[in-house]
Amino acid sequence: MRLYTFTITPNNRKVEAFVRHFDLDVDIHLVSFKDKETQSPAFLAINPMGKVPALTDGDFRLWESNAILTYLATKFPQTGALPADARGRADVDRWLHWQSCHLIPAIGALKTGTETDVATVTPLLRILEQQLAGRDYMLGTLTVVDFAISAYLMTKLGRQLDYSACPHVAAWVERMGGLKGFVATQVKAL
Ligand SMILES: N[C@@H](CCC(=O)N[C@@H](CS)C(=O)NCC(=O)O)C(=O)O
């Protein structure tokens, strides 16, 4: 298995951190944007979107960070990072979709400058706060959901959000940042 990644961005870091946290038998390949590697015919054959992260497993080619996370957790069940029962799995899907459909657009708007008020993300942080009350991790134990969401709050922009009403979220981001995989992928944050 080979992971194509560019560590510094949260879309990539969350997957690479997962691989490194659990010491998964995955070859990590850092792509070179300088050399336009993601636009090369060889890479476009892996991901026609020309984006990382991407994963190859034999002749299987997978892209989209959340799909890669759940695939890895399925292939390496020893991680215990993906509930097997229907409700647990639906719970994972719920939060992965929430991250893509709600958190990313809100943070993305701040990043591009179409929104300048960091308070626009606060209602979403409050949703996380509610979920994390009484839990160390989003679903109780460490799952792909924690990797999928926390990586965005560890960025330079993520750290500028207002956590004053969300102490559980702040503590969780701190806890996640201390995990082996996130320590190993600590580079100058975006
Ligand atoms: N939704 C995708 C986003 C992937 C993505 O946007 N990757 C960026 C880096 S964070 C990229 O490869 N950009 C290069 C480009 O667009 O040329 C995911 O979660 O994997």
The ligand as a MOL file (V3000), in Angstrom:
LIG
                    3D

  0  0  0     0  0            999 V3000
M  V30 BEGIN CTAB
M  V30 COUNTS 20 19 0 0 0
M  V30 BEGIN ATOM
M  V30 1 N -11.6340 16.5810 -0.5260 0
M  V30 2 C -10.2860 16.1880 -0.7740 0
M  V30 3 C -9.4300 17.4360 -0.9010 0
M  V30 4 C -8.0490 17.1170 -1.4500 0
M  V30 5 C -7.2830 18.4010 -1.7170 0
M  V30 6 O -7.8680 19.4900 -1.9170 0
M  V30 7 N -5.9610 18.2850 -1.7440 0
M  V30 8 C -5.1310 19.4440 -1.9740 0
M  V30 9 C -4.0930 19.5700 -0.8760 0
M  V30 10 S -4.9230 19.7950 0.6690 0
M  V30 11 C -4.3820 19.2790 -3.2760 0
M  V30 12 O -3.8860 18.2260 -3.5780 0
M  V30 13 N -4.2830 20.3680 -4.0450 0
M  V30 14 C -3.5030 20.3830 -5.2360 0
M  V30 15 C -4.2530 20.9230 -6.4020 0
M  V30 16 O -5.4460 21.2220 -6.2750 0
M  V30 17 O -3.6150 21.0480 -7.4340 0
M  V30 18 C -9.7920 15.2800 0.3690 0
M  V30 19 O -10.3320 15.4020 1.4830 0
M  V30 20 O -8.9180 14.4410 0.1300 0
M  V30 END ATOM
M  V30 BEGIN BOND
M  V30 1 1 1 2
M  V30 2 1 2 3
M  V30 3 1 2 18
M  V30 4 1 3 4
M  V30 5 1 4 5
M  V30 6 2 5 6
M  V30 7 1 5 7
M  V30 8 1 7 8
M  V30 9 1 8 9
M  V30 10 1 8 11
M  V30 11 1 9 10
M  V30 12 2 11 12
M  V30 13 1 11 13
M  V30 14 1 13 14
M  V30 15 1 14 15
M  V30 16 2 15 16
M  V30 17 1 15 17
M  V30 18 2 18 19
M  V30 19 1 18 20
M  V30 END BOND
M  V30 END CTAB
M  END
